[in-house]
Amino acid sequence: MLKNVLLTGGNACFPSFGERVYNELRCLCPEIFEVNVTAPDNPITYAWHGGVMAFQDPDVNKIIVTKKQYEENGAAFCLEKFDS
């Protein structure tokens, strides 16, 4: 996971933010792990575009719990669906 860190949101636009994240991660893990931190051209809307793409997938219902499902079944429904 450390070799695929993708920064999104407004914070990714701060000067040297990516370098800071890289340095902090690098200090927390052994040298044998590769650390790579990147940011897309427009990090502010990148997560939103990813969500749009995800919900266009016909199999999206396999990876989400709707509000209605949660309200009717509670947290146990999430555990049952995703704890495998």
mmCIF file as gemmi writes it, N, C-alpha and C atoms, coordinates in Angstrom:
data_model
loop_
_atom_site.group_PDB
_atom_site.id
_atom_site.type_symbol
_atom_site.label_atom_id
_atom_site.label_alt_id
_atom_site.label_comp_id
_atom_site.label_asym_id
_atom_site.label_entity_id
_atom_site.label_seq_id
_atom_site.pdbx_PDB_ins_code
_atom_site.Cartn_x
_atom_site.Cartn_y
_atom_site.Cartn_z
_atom_site.occupancy
_atom_site.B_iso_or_equiv
_atom_site.pdbx_formal_charge
_atom_site.auth_seq_id
_atom_site.auth_asym_id
_atom_site.pdbx_PDB_model_num
ATOM 1 N N . MET Axp A 1 ? 0.804 -1.192 0 1 0 ? 1 A 1
ATOM 2 C CA . MET Axp A 1 ? 0 0 0 1 0 ? 1 A 1
ATOM 3 C C . MET Axp A 1 ? 0.85 1.261 0 1 0 ? 1 A 1
ATOM 4 N N . LEU Axp A 2 ? 1.98 1.228 0.627 1 0 ? 2 A 1
ATOM 5 C CA . LEU Axp A 2 ? 2.804 2.433 0.72 1 0 ? 2 A 1
ATOM 6 C C . LEU Axp A 2 ? 3.37 2.872 -0.616 1 0 ? 2 A 1
ATOM 7 N N . LYS Axp A 3 ? 3.426 1.974 -1.578 1 0 ? 3 A 1
ATOM 8 C CA . LYS Axp A 3 ? 3.973 2.393 -2.868 1 0 ? 3 A 1
ATOM 9 C C . LYS Axp A 3 ? 2.901 2.968 -3.781 1 0 ? 3 A 1
ATOM 10 N N . ASN Axp A 4 ? 1.672 3.085 -3.275 1 0 ? 4 A 1
ATOM 11 C CA . ASN Axp A 4 ? 0.573 3.641 -4.064 1 0 ? 4 A 1
ATOM 12 C C . ASN Axp A 4 ? -0.244 4.645 -3.259 1 0 ? 4 A 1
ATOM 13 N N . VAL Axp A 5 ? 0.398 5.582 -2.602 1 0 ? 5 A 1
ATOM 14 C CA . VAL Axp A 5 ? -0.306 6.601 -1.826 1 0 ? 5 A 1
ATOM 15 C C . VAL Axp A 5 ? -0.712 7.721 -2.778 1 0 ? 5 A 1
ATOM 16 N N . LEU Axp A 6 ? -2.003 7.978 -2.864 1 0 ? 6 A 1
ATOM 17 C CA . LEU Axp A 6 ? -2.535 9 -3.759 1 0 ? 6 A 1
ATOM 18 C C . LEU Axp A 6 ? -3.172 10.097 -2.919 1 0 ? 6 A 1
ATOM 19 N N . LEU Axp A 7 ? -2.657 11.297 -3.037 1 0 ? 7 A 1
ATOM 20 C CA . LEU Axp A 7 ? -3.177 12.429 -2.276 1 0 ? 7 A 1
ATOM 21 C C . LEU Axp A 7 ? -4.347 13.054 -3.02 1 0 ? 7 A 1
ATOM 22 N N . THR Axp A 8 ? -5.45 13.276 -2.314 1 0 ? 8 A 1
ATOM 23 C CA . THR Axp A 8 ? -6.609 13.937 -2.913 1 0 ? 8 A 1
ATOM 24 C C . THR Axp A 8 ? -7.115 15.009 -1.955 1 0 ? 8 A 1
ATOM 25 N N . GLY Axp A 9 ? -7.933 15.893 -2.48 1 0 ? 9 A 1
ATOM 26 C CA . GLY Axp A 9 ? -8.492 16.955 -1.66 1 0 ? 9 A 1
ATOM 27 C C . GLY Axp A 9 ? -7.638 18.212 -1.682 1 0 ? 9 A 1
ATOM 28 N N . GLY Axp A 10 ? -8.156 19.249 -1.075 1 0 ? 10 A 1
ATOM 29 C CA . GLY Axp A 10 ? -7.49 20.543 -1.08 1 0 ? 10 A 1
ATOM 30 C C . GLY Axp A 10 ? -6.12 20.551 -0.436 1 0 ? 10 A 1
ATOM 31 N N . ASN Axp A 11 ? -5.919 19.736 0.6 1 0 ? 11 A 1
ATOM 32 C CA . ASN Axp A 11 ? -4.61 19.703 1.264 1 0 ? 11 A 1
ATOM 33 C C . ASN Axp A 11 ? -3.497 19.302 0.311 1 0 ? 11 A 1
ATOM 34 N N . ALA Axp A 12 ? -3.817 18.501 -0.684 1 0 ? 12 A 1
ATOM 35 C CA . ALA Axp A 12 ? -2.803 18.053 -1.642 1 0 ? 12 A 1
ATOM 36 C C . ALA Axp A 12 ? -2.253 19.215 -2.461 1 0 ? 12 A 1
ATOM 37 N N . CYS Axp A 13 ? -2.933 20.351 -2.432 1 0 ? 13 A 1
ATOM 38 C CA . CYS Axp A 13 ? -2.476 21.538 -3.172 1 0 ? 13 A 1
ATOM 39 C C . CYS Axp A 13 ? -1.5 22.388 -2.368 1 0 ? 13 A 1
ATOM 40 N N . PHE Axp A 14 ? -1.368 22.126 -1.074 1 0 ? 14 A 1
ATOM 41 C CA . PHE Axp A 14 ? -0.438 22.91 -0.263 1 0 ? 14 A 1
ATOM 42 C C . PHE Axp A 14 ? 0.987 22.678 -0.747 1 0 ? 14 A 1
ATOM 43 N N . PRO Axp A 15 ? 1.8 23.73 -0.782 1 0 ? 15 A 1
ATOM 44 C CA . PRO Axp A 15 ? 3.199 23.558 -1.201 1 0 ? 15 A 1
ATOM 45 C C . PRO Axp A 15 ? 3.91 22.526 -0.318 1 0 ? 15 A 1
ATOM 46 N N . SER Axp A 16 ? 4.609 21.628 -0.934 1 0 ? 16 A 1
ATOM 47 C CA . SER Axp A 16 ? 5.43 20.599 -0.26 1 0 ? 16 A 1
ATOM 48 C C . SER Axp A 16 ? 4.62 19.597 0.563 1 0 ? 16 A 1
ATOM 49 N N . PHE Axp A 17 ? 3.307 19.564 0.395 1 0 ? 17 A 1
ATOM 50 C CA . PHE Axp A 17 ? 2.495 18.626 1.172 1 0 ? 17 A 1
ATOM 51 C C . PHE Axp A 17 ? 2.855 17.183 0.844 1 0 ? 17 A 1
ATOM 52 N N . GLY Axp A 18 ? 2.992 16.87 -0.438 1 0 ? 18 A 1
ATOM 53 C CA . GLY Axp A 18 ? 3.358 15.513 -0.837 1 0 ? 18 A 1
ATOM 54 C C . GLY Axp A 18 ? 4.7 15.088 -0.276 1 0 ? 18 A 1
ATOM 55 N N . GLU Axp A 19 ? 5.644 16.006 -0.284 1 0 ? 19 A 1
ATOM 56 C CA . GLU Axp A 19 ? 6.971 15.716 0.275 1 0 ? 19 A 1
ATOM 57 C C . GLU Axp A 19 ? 6.874 15.454 1.776 1 0 ? 19 A 1
ATOM 58 N N . ARG Axp A 20 ? 6.047 16.234 2.463 1 0 ? 20 A 1
ATOM 59 C CA . ARG Axp A 20 ? 5.885 16.042 3.903 1 0 ? 20 A 1
ATOM 60 C C . ARG Axp A 20 ? 5.264 14.681 4.203 1 0 ? 20 A 1
ATOM 61 N N . VAL Axp A 21 ? 4.226 14.318 3.46 1 0 ? 21 A 1
ATOM 62 C CA . VAL Axp A 21 ? 3.585 13.014 3.66 1 0 ? 21 A 1
ATOM 63 C C . VAL Axp A 21 ? 4.59 11.9 3.401 1 0 ? 21 A 1
ATOM 64 N N . TYR Axp A 22 ? 5.345 12.031 2.319 1 0 ? 22 A 1
ATOM 65 C CA . TYR Axp A 22 ? 6.364 11.028 2.005 1 0 ? 22 A 1
ATOM 66 C C . TYR Axp A 22 ? 7.35 10.887 3.165 1 0 ? 22 A 1
ATOM 67 N N . ASN Axp A 23 ? 7.882 11.999 3.647 1 0 ? 23 A 1
ATOM 68 C CA . ASN Axp A 23 ? 8.877 11.959 4.726 1 0 ? 23 A 1
ATOM 69 C C . ASN Axp A 23 ? 8.311 11.351 6.001 1 0 ? 23 A 1
ATOM 70 N N . GLU Axp A 24 ? 7.069 11.677 6.32 1 0 ? 24 A 1
ATOM 71 C CA . GLU Axp A 24 ? 6.465 11.115 7.529 1 0 ? 24 A 1
ATOM 72 C C . GLU Axp A 24 ? 6.231 9.614 7.39 1 0 ? 24 A 1
ATOM 73 N N . LEU Axp A 25 ? 5.782 9.18 6.216 1 0 ? 25 A 1
ATOM 74 C CA . LEU Axp A 25 ? 5.601 7.74 5.994 1 0 ? 25 A 1
ATOM 75 C C . LEU Axp A 25 ? 6.94 7.012 6 1 0 ? 25 A 1
ATOM 76 N N . ARG Axp A 26 ? 7.912 7.602 5.371 1 0 ? 26 A 1
ATOM 77 C CA . ARG Axp A 26 ? 9.239 6.995 5.288 1 0 ? 26 A 1
ATOM 78 C C . ARG Axp A 26 ? 9.802 6.75 6.681 1 0 ? 26 A 1
ATOM 79 N N . CYS Axp A 27 ? 9.568 7.665 7.608 1 0 ? 27 A 1
ATOM 80 C CA . CYS Axp A 27 ? 10.062 7.516 8.984 1 0 ? 27 A 1
ATOM 81 C C . CYS Axp A 27 ? 9.332 6.416 9.751 1 0 ? 27 A 1
ATOM 82 N N . LEU Axp A 28 ? 8.127 6.101 9.334 1 0 ? 28 A 1
ATOM 83 C CA . LEU Axp A 28 ? 7.307 5.142 10.072 1 0 ? 28 A 1
ATOM 84 C C . LEU Axp A 28 ? 7.461 3.695 9.623 1 0 ? 28 A 1
ATOM 85 N N . CYS Axp A 29 ? 8.117 3.468 8.496 1 0 ? 29 A 1
ATOM 86 C CA . CYS Axp A 29 ? 8.188 2.095 7.993 1 0 ? 29 A 1
ATOM 87 C C . CYS Axp A 29 ? 9.633 1.693 7.689 1 0 ? 29 A 1
ATOM 88 N N . PRO Axp A 30 ? 9.895 0.399 7.719 1 0 ? 30 A 1
ATOM 89 C CA . PRO Axp A 30 ? 11.245 -0.08 7.428 1 0 ? 30 A 1
ATOM 90 C C . PRO Axp A 30 ? 11.682 0.279 6.006 1 0 ? 30 A 1
ATOM 91 N N . GLU Axp A 31 ? 12.97 0.391 5.812 1 0 ? 31 A 1
ATOM 92 C CA . GLU Axp A 31 ? 13.547 0.76 4.514 1 0 ? 31 A 1
ATOM 93 C C . GLU Axp A 31 ? 13.208 -0.23 3.401 1 0 ? 31 A 1
ATOM 94 N N . ILE Axp A 32 ? 12.889 -1.469 3.763 1 0 ? 32 A 1
ATOM 95 C CA . ILE Axp A 32 ? 12.597 -2.463 2.723 1 0 ? 32 A 1
ATOM 96 C C . ILE Axp A 32 ? 11.29 -2.166 1.99 1 0 ? 32 A 1
ATOM 97 N N . PHE Axp A 33 ? 10.436 -1.319 2.589 1 0 ? 33 A 1
ATOM 98 C CA . PHE Axp A 33 ? 9.174 -0.955 1.949 1 0 ? 33 A 1
ATOM 99 C C . PHE Axp A 33 ? 9.377 0.23 1.024 1 0 ? 33 A 1
ATOM 100 N N . GLU Axp A 34 ? 8.85 0.102 -0.182 1 0 ? 34 A 1
ATOM 101 C CA . GLU Axp A 34 ? 8.89 1.206 -1.134 1 0 ? 34 A 1
ATOM 102 C C . GLU Axp A 34 ? 7.765 2.182 -0.795 1 0 ? 34 A 1
ATOM 103 N N . VAL Axp A 35 ? 8.088 3.464 -0.749 1 0 ? 35 A 1
ATOM 104 C CA . VAL Axp A 35 ? 7.091 4.497 -0.483 1 0 ? 35 A 1
ATOM 105 C C . VAL Axp A 35 ? 7.012 5.402 -1.698 1 0 ? 35 A 1
ATOM 106 N N . ASN Axp A 36 ? 5.809 5.588 -2.218 1 0 ? 36 A 1
ATOM 107 C CA . ASN Axp A 36 ? 5.593 6.457 -3.368 1 0 ? 36 A 1
ATOM 108 C C . ASN Axp A 36 ? 4.332 7.274 -3.107 1 0 ? 36 A 1
ATOM 109 N N . VAL Axp A 37 ? 4.479 8.587 -3.097 1 0 ? 37 A 1
ATOM 110 C CA . VAL Axp A 37 ? 3.362 9.493 -2.853 1 0 ? 37 A 1
ATOM 111 C C . VAL Axp A 37 ? 3.164 10.34 -4.098 1 0 ? 37 A 1
ATOM 112 N N . THR Axp A 38 ? 1.95 10.333 -4.649 1 0 ? 38 A 1
ATOM 113 C CA . THR Axp A 38 ? 1.657 11.126 -5.841 1 0 ? 38 A 1
ATOM 114 C C . THR Axp A 38 ? 0.353 11.888 -5.644 1 0 ? 38 A 1
ATOM 115 N N . ALA Axp A 39 ? 0.166 12.891 -6.484 1 0 ? 39 A 1
ATOM 116 C CA . ALA Axp A 39 ? -1.082 13.655 -6.489 1 0 ? 39 A 1
ATOM 117 C C . ALA Axp A 39 ? -1.506 13.843 -7.94 1 0 ? 39 A 1
ATOM 118 N N . PRO Axp A 40 ? -2.794 13.751 -8.225 1 0 ? 40 A 1
ATOM 119 C CA . PRO Axp A 40 ? -3.274 13.97 -9.592 1 0 ? 40 A 1
ATOM 120 C C . PRO Axp A 40 ? -3.193 15.453 -9.956 1 0 ? 40 A 1
ATOM 121 N N . ASP Axp A 41 ? -3.419 15.754 -11.216 1 0 ? 41 A 1
ATOM 122 C CA . ASP Axp A 41 ? -3.38 17.145 -11.668 1 0 ? 41 A 1
ATOM 123 C C . ASP Axp A 41 ? -4.384 18.02 -10.923 1 0 ? 41 A 1
ATOM 124 N N . ASN Axp A 42 ? -5.568 17.493 -10.655 1 0 ? 42 A 1
ATOM 125 C CA . ASN Axp A 42 ? -6.578 18.25 -9.921 1 0 ? 42 A 1
ATOM 126 C C . ASN Axp A 42 ? -7.037 17.436 -8.712 1 0 ? 42 A 1
ATOM 127 N N . PRO Axp A 43 ? -6.296 17.487 -7.613 1 0 ? 43 A 1
ATOM 128 C CA . PRO Axp A 43 ? -6.628 16.65 -6.464 1 0 ? 43 A 1
ATOM 129 C C . PRO Axp A 43 ? -7.933 17.033 -5.775 1 0 ? 43 A 1
ATOM 130 N N . ILE Axp A 44 ? -8.407 18.248 -6.002 1 0 ? 44 A 1
ATOM 131 C CA . ILE Axp A 44 ? -9.62 18.697 -5.32 1 0 ? 44 A 1
ATOM 132 C C . ILE Axp A 44 ? -10.841 17.904 -5.778 1 0 ? 44 A 1
ATOM 133 N N . THR Axp A 45 ? -10.946 17.606 -7.056 1 0 ? 45 A 1
ATOM 134 C CA . THR Axp A 45 ? -12.124 16.892 -7.564 1 0 ? 45 A 1
ATOM 135 C C . THR Axp A 45 ? -11.845 15.425 -7.89 1 0 ? 45 A 1
ATOM 136 N N . TYR Axp A 46 ? -10.629 14.978 -7.668 1 0 ? 46 A 1
ATOM 137 C CA . TYR Axp A 46 ? -10.244 13.625 -8.07 1 0 ? 46 A 1
ATOM 138 C C . TYR Axp A 46 ? -11.086 12.548 -7.382 1 0 ? 46 A 1
ATOM 139 N N . ALA Axp A 47 ? -11.311 12.684 -6.082 1 0 ? 47 A 1
ATOM 140 C CA . ALA Axp A 47 ? -12.097 11.677 -5.359 1 0 ? 47 A 1
ATOM 141 C C . ALA Axp A 47 ? -13.535 11.651 -5.871 1 0 ? 47 A 1
ATOM 142 N N . TRP Axp A 48 ? -14.094 12.813 -6.176 1 0 ? 48 A 1
ATOM 143 C CA . TRP Axp A 48 ? -15.457 12.883 -6.702 1 0 ? 48 A 1
ATOM 144 C C . TRP Axp A 48 ? -15.546 12.152 -8.042 1 0 ? 48 A 1
ATOM 145 N N . HIS Axp A 49 ? -14.583 12.388 -8.917 1 0 ? 49 A 1
ATOM 146 C CA . HIS Axp A 49 ? -14.582 11.707 -10.219 1 0 ? 49 A 1
ATOM 147 C C . HIS Axp A 49 ? -14.451 10.192 -10.045 1 0 ? 49 A 1
ATOM 148 N N . GLY Axp A 50 ? -13.653 9.771 -9.072 1 0 ? 50 A 1
ATOM 149 C CA . GLY Axp A 50 ? -13.532 8.342 -8.785 1 0 ? 50 A 1
ATOM 150 C C . GLY Axp A 50 ? -14.854 7.752 -8.322 1 0 ? 50 A 1
ATOM 151 N N . GLY Axp A 51 ? -15.591 8.501 -7.502 1 0 ? 51 A 1
ATOM 152 C CA . GLY Axp A 51 ? -16.906 8.052 -7.06 1 0 ? 51 A 1
ATOM 153 C C . GLY Axp A 51 ? -17.883 7.925 -8.214 1 0 ? 51 A 1
ATOM 154 N N . VAL Axp A 52 ? -17.838 8.882 -9.124 1 0 ? 52 A 1
ATOM 155 C CA . VAL Axp A 52 ? -18.7 8.824 -10.31 1 0 ? 52 A 1
ATOM 156 C C . VAL Axp A 52 ? -18.401 7.561 -11.106 1 0 ? 52 A 1
ATOM 157 N N . MET Axp A 53 ? -17.125 7.279 -11.308 1 0 ? 53 A 1
ATOM 158 C CA . MET Axp A 53 ? -16.739 6.079 -12.065 1 0 ? 53 A 1
ATOM 159 C C . MET Axp A 53 ? -17.188 4.81 -11.345 1 0 ? 53 A 1
ATOM 160 N N . ALA Axp A 54 ? -17.033 4.782 -10.019 1 0 ? 54 A 1
ATOM 161 C CA . ALA Axp A 54 ? -17.418 3.597 -9.252 1 0 ? 54 A 1
ATOM 162 C C . ALA Axp A 54 ? -18.911 3.322 -9.38 1 0 ? 54 A 1
ATOM 163 N N . PHE Axp A 55 ? -19.713 4.362 -9.319 1 0 ? 55 A 1
ATOM 164 C CA . PHE Axp A 55 ? -21.161 4.163 -9.372 1 0 ? 55 A 1
ATOM 165 C C . PHE Axp A 55 ? -21.682 3.89 -10.77 1 0 ? 55 A 1
ATOM 166 N N . GLN Axp A 56 ? -20.847 4.018 -11.766 1 0 ? 56 A 1
ATOM 167 C CA . GLN Axp A 56 ? -21.225 3.623 -13.118 1 0 ? 56 A 1
ATOM 168 C C . GLN Axp A 56 ? -20.99 2.131 -13.348 1 0 ? 56 A 1
ATOM 169 N N . ASP Axp A 57 ? -20.276 1.497 -12.439 1 0 ? 57 A 1
ATOM 170 C CA . ASP Axp A 57 ? -19.995 0.065 -12.538 1 0 ? 57 A 1
ATOM 171 C C . ASP Axp A 57 ? -21.266 -0.719 -12.207 1 0 ? 57 A 1
ATOM 172 N N . PRO Axp A 58 ? -21.662 -1.66 -13.057 1 0 ? 58 A 1
ATOM 173 C CA . PRO Axp A 58 ? -22.886 -2.428 -12.783 1 0 ? 58 A 1
ATOM 174 C C . PRO Axp A 58 ? -22.797 -3.281 -11.514 1 0 ? 58 A 1
ATOM 175 N N . ASP Axp A 59 ? -21.605 -3.551 -11.032 1 0 ? 59 A 1
ATOM 176 C CA . ASP Axp A 59 ? -21.437 -4.357 -9.822 1 0 ? 59 A 1
ATOM 177 C C . ASP Axp A 59 ? -21.295 -3.51 -8.558 1 0 ? 59 A 1
ATOM 178 N N . VAL Axp A 60 ? -21.634 -2.238 -8.623 1 0 ? 60 A 1
ATOM 179 C CA . VAL Axp A 60 ? -21.435 -1.346 -7.481 1 0 ? 60 A 1
ATOM 180 C C . VAL Axp A 60 ? -22.178 -1.823 -6.236 1 0 ? 60 A 1
ATOM 181 N N . ASN Axp A 61 ? -23.309 -2.476 -6.398 1 0 ? 61 A 1
ATOM 182 C CA . ASN Axp A 61 ? -24.069 -2.935 -5.233 1 0 ? 61 A 1
ATOM 183 C C . ASN Axp A 61 ? -23.327 -3.977 -4.406 1 0 ? 61 A 1
ATOM 184 N N . LYS Axp A 62 ? -22.294 -4.565 -4.986 1 0 ? 62 A 1
ATOM 185 C CA . LYS Axp A 62 ? -21.488 -5.534 -4.236 1 0 ? 62 A 1
ATOM 186 C C . LYS Axp A 62 ? -20.559 -4.844 -3.244 1 0 ? 62 A 1
ATOM 187 N N . ILE Axp A 63 ? -20.302 -3.549 -3.438 1 0 ? 63 A 1
ATOM 188 C CA . ILE Axp A 63 ? -19.32 -2.861 -2.595 1 0 ? 63 A 1
ATOM 189 C C . ILE Axp A 63 ? -19.908 -1.721 -1.767 1 0 ? 63 A 1
ATOM 190 N N . ILE Axp A 64 ? -21.229 -1.57 -1.763 1 0 ? 64 A 1
ATOM 191 C CA . ILE Axp A 64 ? -21.842 -0.498 -0.982 1 0 ? 64 A 1
ATOM 192 C C . ILE Axp A 64 ? -22.961 -1.033 -0.102 1 0 ? 64 A 1
ATOM 193 N N . VAL Axp A 65 ? -23.302 -0.244 0.902 1 0 ? 65 A 1
ATOM 194 C CA . VAL Axp A 65 ? -24.482 -0.464 1.725 1 0 ? 65 A 1
ATOM 195 C C . VAL Axp A 65 ? -25.289 0.822 1.623 1 0 ? 65 A 1
ATOM 196 N N . THR Axp A 66 ? -26.533 0.714 1.227 1 0 ? 66 A 1
ATOM 197 C CA . THR Axp A 66 ? -27.365 1.904 1.106 1 0 ? 66 A 1
ATOM 198 C C . THR Axp A 66 ? -27.833 2.363 2.486 1 0 ? 66 A 1
ATOM 199 N N . LYS Axp A 67 ? -28.262 3.604 2.555 1 0 ? 67 A 1
ATOM 200 C CA . LYS Axp A 67 ? -28.798 4.136 3.804 1 0 ? 67 A 1
ATOM 201 C C . LYS Axp A 67 ? -29.99 3.298 4.264 1 0 ? 67 A 1
ATOM 202 N N . LYS Axp A 68 ? -30.85 2.938 3.326 1 0 ? 68 A 1
ATOM 203 C CA . LYS Axp A 68 ? -32.03 2.131 3.655 1 0 ? 68 A 1
ATOM 204 C C . LYS Axp A 68 ? -31.622 0.776 4.234 1 0 ? 68 A 1
ATOM 205 N N . GLN Axp A 69 ? -30.644 0.125 3.6 1 0 ? 69 A 1
ATOM 206 C CA . GLN Axp A 69 ? -30.175 -1.172 4.105 1 0 ? 69 A 1
ATOM 207 C C . GLN Axp A 69 ? -29.619 -1.031 5.519 1 0 ? 69 A 1
ATOM 208 N N . TYR Axp A 70 ? -28.861 0.03 5.748 1 0 ? 70 A 1
ATOM 209 C CA . TYR Axp A 70 ? -28.269 0.235 7.072 1 0 ? 70 A 1
ATOM 210 C C . TYR Axp A 70 ? -29.355 0.523 8.107 1 0 ? 70 A 1
ATOM 211 N N . GLU Axp A 71 ? -30.298 1.382 7.754 1 0 ? 71 A 1
ATOM 212 C CA . GLU Axp A 71 ? -31.368 1.713 8.699 1 0 ? 71 A 1
ATOM 213 C C . GLU Axp A 71 ? -32.225 0.499 9.03 1 0 ? 71 A 1
ATOM 214 N N . GLU Axp A 72 ? -32.444 -0.373 8.066 1 0 ? 72 A 1
ATOM 215 C CA . GLU Axp A 72 ? -33.271 -1.555 8.299 1 0 ? 72 A 1
ATOM 216 C C . GLU Axp A 72 ? -32.522 -2.667 9.021 1 0 ? 72 A 1
ATOM 217 N N . ASN Axp A 73 ? -31.199 -2.775 8.803 1 0 ? 73 A 1
ATOM 218 C CA . ASN Axp A 73 ? -30.446 -3.924 9.314 1 0 ? 73 A 1
ATOM 219 C C . ASN Axp A 73 ? -29.335 -3.574 10.289 1 0 ? 73 A 1
ATOM 220 N N . GLY Axp A 74 ? -28.923 -2.328 10.351 1 0 ? 74 A 1
ATOM 221 C CA . GLY Axp A 74 ? -27.891 -1.897 11.281 1 0 ? 74 A 1
ATOM 222 C C . GLY Axp A 74 ? -26.485 -2.305 10.865 1 0 ? 74 A 1
ATOM 223 N N . ALA Axp A 75 ? -25.568 -2.092 11.802 1 0 ? 75 A 1
ATOM 224 C CA . ALA Axp A 75 ? -24.155 -2.355 11.547 1 0 ? 75 A 1
ATOM 225 C C . ALA Axp A 75 ? -23.877 -3.827 11.264 1 0 ? 75 A 1
ATOM 226 N N . ALA Axp A 76 ? -24.7 -4.701 11.807 1 0 ? 76 A 1
ATOM 227 C CA . ALA Axp A 76 ? -24.504 -6.136 11.578 1 0 ? 76 A 1
ATOM 228 C C . ALA Axp A 76 ? -24.569 -6.469 10.092 1 0 ? 76 A 1
ATOM 229 N N . PHE Axp A 77 ? -25.385 -5.726 9.355 1 0 ? 77 A 1
ATOM 230 C CA . PHE Axp A 77 ? -25.486 -5.945 7.914 1 0 ? 77 A 1
ATOM 231 C C . PHE Axp A 77 ? -24.148 -5.66 7.237 1 0 ? 77 A 1
ATOM 232 N N . CYS Axp A 78 ? -23.485 -4.596 7.664 1 0 ? 78 A 1
ATOM 233 C CA . CYS Axp A 78 ? -22.168 -4.255 7.103 1 0 ? 78 A 1
ATOM 234 C C . CYS Axp A 78 ? -21.159 -5.35 7.407 1 0 ? 78 A 1
ATOM 235 N N . LEU Axp A 79 ? -21.15 -5.808 8.638 1 0 ? 79 A 1
ATOM 236 C CA . LEU Axp A 79 ? -20.214 -6.87 9.009 1 0 ? 79 A 1
ATOM 237 C C . LEU Axp A 79 ? -20.474 -8.131 8.202 1 0 ? 79 A 1
ATOM 238 N N . GLU Axp A 80 ? -21.731 -8.465 8.042 1 0 ? 80 A 1
ATOM 239 C CA . GLU Axp A 80 ? -22.09 -9.663 7.28 1 0 ? 80 A 1
ATOM 240 C C . GLU Axp A 80 ? -21.676 -9.527 5.813 1 0 ? 80 A 1
ATOM 241 N N . LYS Axp A 81 ? -21.858 -8.348 5.253 1 0 ? 81 A 1
ATOM 242 C CA . LYS Axp A 81 ? -21.58 -8.142 3.836 1 0 ? 81 A 1
ATOM 243 C C . LYS Axp A 81 ? -20.086 -8.063 3.538 1 0 ? 81 A 1
ATOM 244 N N . PHE Axp A 82 ? -19.324 -7.42 4.422 1 0 ? 82 A 1
ATOM 245 C CA . PHE Axp A 82 ? -17.923 -7.138 4.104 1 0 ? 82 A 1
ATOM 246 C C . PHE Axp A 82 ? -16.906 -7.958 4.884 1 0 ? 82 A 1
ATOM 247 N N . ASP Axp A 83 ? -17.306 -8.663 5.9 1 0 ? 83 A 1
ATOM 248 C CA . ASP Axp A 83 ? -16.355 -9.429 6.712 1 0 ? 83 A 1
ATOM 249 C C . ASP Axp A 83 ? -16.185 -10.823 6.14 1 0 ? 83 A 1
ATOM 250 N N . SER Axp A 84 ? -15.433 -10.883 5.04 1 0 ? 84 A 1
ATOM 251 C CA . SER Axp A 84 ? -15.197 -12.195 4.43 1 0 ? 84 A 1
ATOM 252 C C . SER Axp A 84 ? -13.779 -12.312 3.953 1 0 ? 84 A 1
